[in-house]
Amino acid sequence: FRLALIQLHVSAVKSDNLQRACGLVREASTKGAKLVALPECFNSPYGTQYFKEYAETIPGESTQKLSEVAKECSIYLIGGRSIPEEDGGKLYNTCTVFGPDGALLAKHRKVHLFDINVPGKIQFKESETLSPGNSFSMFDTPYCKVGLGICYDMRFAEMAQIYSQKGCQLLIYPGAFNMTTGPAHWELLQRGRAVDNQLYVATVSPARDEKASYVAWGHSTVVNPWGEVIAKAGAEETVVYTDIDLKKLAEIRQQIPILSQKRCDLYGVEMKK
């Protein structure tokens, strides 16, 4: 099946971002994409100073439009971090998924908050405004089961391993790595998660805006279970297409059967809630 990653140029005007995102989703569906993903922060600039201003409830304006366009195009739509979600007085970094009938299939709240300090390069603390999610998020399609993470979640190998154990064959991480962590770890982490768990990994970033207060690395990417990069964007706004070959995934798992060779008598990773 065909996967499309929309590397969107994000402005400060929410309505413009929504309109352009929906237009690119429609374009992707006309080119055969069955699963379409938007980037983290697709409807607002990224930064702790913006989260409260752009926050919405679910359902709300942004998710309603995503539901409508998913139904119109009869696709599975991963809404990136569709919005900073407001719920019960707290804010969450939340990704929503809608099915071909427009129904909400999954809502992933970013589990691991991006609190880092690289002296002289970047300091960022999502926990100043956001609360962490407390659950894994998976959804079924006629093609395969898909696991969700958001950006910093990708650094935690245990999360991807749980998804693999639960039968996921594709992991999607809407993300916005920056100009420090992007060139260093963006592709490396994706290839590691793919090879460790013998599955496809897709990441979808906003396009790079050098004038933004937080400059995203871009380079939305798809990696196959052999660890090969099979599709990759540059820094500009674009749509990346790739065909996910589940037959190839099955062949790799048969040739190198690490999933059945794990020494569960010696070690293990478990989902607690």
Stockholm file with secondary structure:
# STOCKHOLM 1.0

chainA/1-273         FRLALIQLHVSAVKSDNLQRACGLVREASTKGAKLVALPECFNSPYGTQYFKEYAETIPGESTQKLSEVAKECSIYLIGGRSIPEEDGGKLYNTCTVFGPDGALLAKHRKVHLFDINVPGKIQFKESETLSPGNSFSMFDTPYCKVGLGICYDMRFAEMAQIYSQKGCQLLIYPGAFNMTTGPAHWELLQRGRAVDNQLYVATVSPARDEKASYVAWGHSTVVNPWGEVIAKAGAEETVVYTDIDLKKLAEIRQQIPILSQKRCDLYGVEMKK
#=GR chainA/1-273 SS CEEEEEECCCCSCHHHHHHHHHHHHHHHHHTTEEEEECCTTSSSCCSHHHHHHHCBCSSSHHHHHHHHHHHHHTCEEECSSCEEEEETTEEEEEEEEECTTSCEEEEEECSSCCEEEETTTEEEEGGGTCCCCCSCCEEECSSCEEEECCGGGGGCHHHHHHHHHTTEEEEEEECCCBTTHHHHHHHHHHHHHHHHHTSEEEEECCCCCTTSSSCBCCCCEEECTTSCEEEECCSSSEEEEEECCHHHHHHHHHHSCHHHHCCTTTCCCCCCC
#=GC SS_cons         CEEEEEECCCCSCHHHHHHHHHHHHHHHHHTTEEEEECCTTSSSCCSHHHHHHHCBCSSSHHHHHHHHHHHHHTCEEECSSCEEEEETTEEEEEEEEECTTSCEEEEEECSSCCEEEETTTEEEEGGGTCCCCCSCCEEECSSCEEEECCGGGGGCHHHHHHHHHTTEEEEEEECCCBTTHHHHHHHHHHHHHHHHHTSEEEEECCCCCTTSSSCBCCCCEEECTTSCEEEECCSSSEEEEEECCHHHHHHHHHHSCHHHHCCTTTCCCCCCC
//
